[in-house]
């Protein structure tokens, strides 16, 4: 009830940081297709929120609404308690979108200089280059960069205005492991400076590493929300990895097994309880090897939640 009051009446509840971006009972249609269906969603100051969902779930639509690039068919969209298209609000936001396109012939530093002129108090060029790891690439033309280097330039353009609210839509696509972790560190530093980040990503490890809160969207509806630990706790289970001669079909028929998939020479078996499945597995194949049993992570929770919601028609 208190959360509903806060959302409807703008009440600031004790102990909670202010809401800086929100969707309130938002519907968004593309013709006959409903992309978002009665979505309530909030992002609070100083937190990283990861919006997760399968392709076509509504993630990018939600981000574009919050950026003022789309208008809802019903409901309210608010950024800094106002219209996202308000020029003052836009001055306080930065965005890195999957569809980002910039001229190929401009040099990296020229792009940053140009984008910085759109803001009243931008970061200095040297700081932007440092944060994005572009010092050695500042004189290179954008068109001559690799895919991962281009992603870093788009990140630089998103932060160069020193925004209070940062939208990152699949920011680490095309980055190698080292560059991805460097970007994670920079996102954490931005948050330590009081910035707020809304992140969409297909890398569940990324959401687990960065997010204070996770919202899972499926078929245009929020089906789960909480800390990464809370989301994982909703599907408390185990993952068994092993090498066995038992067929995939036979493994799937073992009581308690929820999912089986091949993983190179081994198989991954997902189950709520590992012990009874292991006993049955050893009874069928005494030569099982390479055995690993781990707790289900965010990826398993995400798959379980979206599959369950699809079976139930998003009745959440």
N, C-alpha and C positions, 0 to 999 in steps of 0.2 A: 504493500500500500504506500509506504513512504517513498519508494522509488518512483511509483506512478505519480504521486503528488509532485515530486521534484520535477518530473518530466513535463507534466501538464502545466504546472503553475510556476515553474522556474525557481522553486524553493531550493536554497542552498543548505544541505543537511550538514550537521556538525561532523567534523573529521574527514569530510570528503573534499577533494580539490574541485574547483569549478569545472563545469562542462564547457569545453571549447568547441565541440562539433557534435551535432546530433541529427538523427533522422527520427521523426515522430509520426508513427503510423503511416509510413510512406508507401504508396503504390507507384510503380512506374511500368508503363506498358510500351511495347513496340508493336504497334498494330494490334493484332489479336493476341500477341504473346505478352504475358505478365512477367516482367523481369524481377520486380520486387513486389512482395505481397504483405502489406501491413507491417513493415519493418520498423521496429524501435531499436535504436542503437545510439550509444553515447561514447564519446572520447573525452577523457578528463585531462586537465593540465598536468604536464610533467610525466605522462605515462606513455609506454609503447603498447599499442593495441594491434594485434595481428588479426586480420580478417581472412579466414580460411574457407575454401570451398572448392568443389570440382569446377572444371571448365563450364562456363555458362550458368554458374550458380547465382550470379548477381554482384560479384565483388567489384568489378570495374564500373558497373552502373552506379553502385553506391558511392564510389570515389568520385565519379564525374558529377553526381548530384551535389556532393559536398564542395566540389570545386566551382559549382555554378555553371558547369558546361552543359548540364541537362536540367530540365525542370520536372518536378514530380507531377503525376496525374492527380494525386491526392496526398494529403499530409503536409508536414512542415519540414523544411531543411534549414538548419541554423548553424552558423559558424561565428564564434565570438558573439553569440546572442543576437546575430543579425543575419541579413541576407548574404549568402556567399558571394554574390556579384557586387556587393558594396565595395567600391575602390579601396576604402580603408582596410577592410577585411582581407582583400586580395594582397595588399601590401604586407600582410602578416603571414601569408601562406606561401609555401613552395611545393612544387610537385615534380615527381619523376614518373612519367607514364610509359607504358609499354609502347605506345604509338608515337613517342617523342621523335621528332624529326628536326634537324637543323641543317643549315647549308654546309655542303661538303667542302667548299673551297676556303672557308674561314679557318684561321688558326685557333688553337685551343684558347689562348689568352684573349684573342679577339672576341670569341663567343662569350667568355666570362665578362669582359669589359662591357659588351653590348647588353647582356642580361642585367648586369649590375645597375645600368642606368634606369631600369624600370622601378627601382626601389629608392626610398628616401635615405636609408642608412644601411647600405650594403656592407658585406665583409670586404676587407682589403684583398686585392688580387693574390698576394703572397699567401695569405691564410687559406683562401679557397683552394689554391693549388696544393698546399700542404695537406689539408684535410682530405682532399680527393686523391692524393698520391700522383699528382700530375706535373710536379716540378720539372721533370726531365722531358715532358711532352708538350710544354707550353707553346713551342713554336711550330709544332706539327700541324698540318692541315687535318681537319676532322675526317675527311675522306680517306686519308692514309692510315688511319688507326685500325687496330684489330677490334673485333666485336666487344671484348672485355674492356678495352681502353675507351671505346665510345660510351659504354655504360658508365664509366667513371666520370666522363665529361658531363653526361646528363645528370649525374648525381651532383657534380659541381654547380651546374646551372640551377638545380633545385635548392641548393643551400646558399647561393651567393648573395641573396637578399637578406640573409640572417633572419629567416622566418621563425615565428613562434610555433607554427603548426606545419608539419612536413608530411606530405603524402608520398609514400614510396610504393609504387605498383611493380612488383616483381623486380626489385632493384639489383639482384645479384645474378640475373640470367646472363650466361656467357662468361662469368668470372671464374678463374681457377680458385682452388681452395685457399691459397694464400691471400689473393685479392679479396675473396669473400670475407675472410676473417678480419682483414684490415678494415673493410667497410663496416662490419659489425662493431669493431672497436670505435670507429668514428661516430656511429649512431649512438652508442652508449655515452660517448663524450658530449654529444649534442644534448642528450637527455639530462646529463649531469649539469649542464648549463641552463636547465629549465625549459628546454624545448619539448614539444609533444610530437609523437610520431604515430601515424596510421600506416601500417604495413600490410600489403597483400603479398603472399608468397606461396609457391608450390613446394618450397623446401621446408618440410615440417621441422627439421632440425633447426632451421633459422628462427622459426617462430618460438620454438622451445628455448633457444639460447637468448632471445632478445625481449620477448613479450612479457609485460606485466599481466596482461589479460588477453585472452583469446576469444574470438567469436567465430562460430562455425555457421556458415550460410549454405543452404542447399535448396535449390529450386525456388529461389527468391524469398526464403524465410530463414530467420535466425533460429537454429535448432539447438544450440548449446552456447553457453557463455560462462567464463570463469578464468581463474589463473590456469597456466599450463598444468599444474599439479591437480587442480580440480577437474579439468577436462579428462586427464589421464585416469583419474580415480573413477570416473563414470563407466569405464570399461576395464576395470581391473582384471587383467588376464596375464597369460604367459605365452612366450614364443619359444618353441622348441626347434632348434636347427640340428640336423643330423644327416648322415649318409646311411641310406637303408635300401634294401631290395624290395620293400613293400611298395606296391604301385600307388600312384596318386589317388586313384579311385578308391582303393581299399583304405587308405589313410583317411579319406574324407568320410568313410562310413563308420569310423571309430567313434563311439559315444563321447560327446563333449568337444569334438573338434569343430571349430567354426570356420576355418579357412586353411587351405593347403596350397603352397605354390613352390615352384622350382627355384632354386638359388644356386646357379652353376652346377657343381656336381652334387650338391646337397638339396634338401627340402626344408621349407619352413612350415611349421605346424602351429596354428594359433588355437588357443584353448583357454577356458576360464580357469581350469585346474590342471596342472601339468602331471601330477603323480599318477592318476588313473590312466591317462593317455600313455604315459611312459611304460606302465606295467603291461598294457595291451600291446604296445609296440614291441617290447622285448619278447613277449610271448609269441609274436609272429615272426620276429627276426632277431635271433640271439647275436648276430654279428653287427648290430648297429654300431657305428663309429662316429667320431667327430661331434660328439654330443655337446650342445650348448643350450642352456635354459636361461632366459632373461625375462624380466618384467616387460609387459607391453608398454610401448612408448607413445608419444603423441601421434605418430603415424598410424598405429593400430587403433588408437582411440578415434582419430578422424575417420578412418575407414569404417569402423563399426558404427559410428554415429550417422554418417551419411547413408550407409547401406540400410540401417534400421529406419531412418527417416523416409527413405525411398519406398521401403516395404509398406510403411504406415501412411504413405501419402502426406508426409510432413504434418502430421496431426499435432505436433508439439505447439 
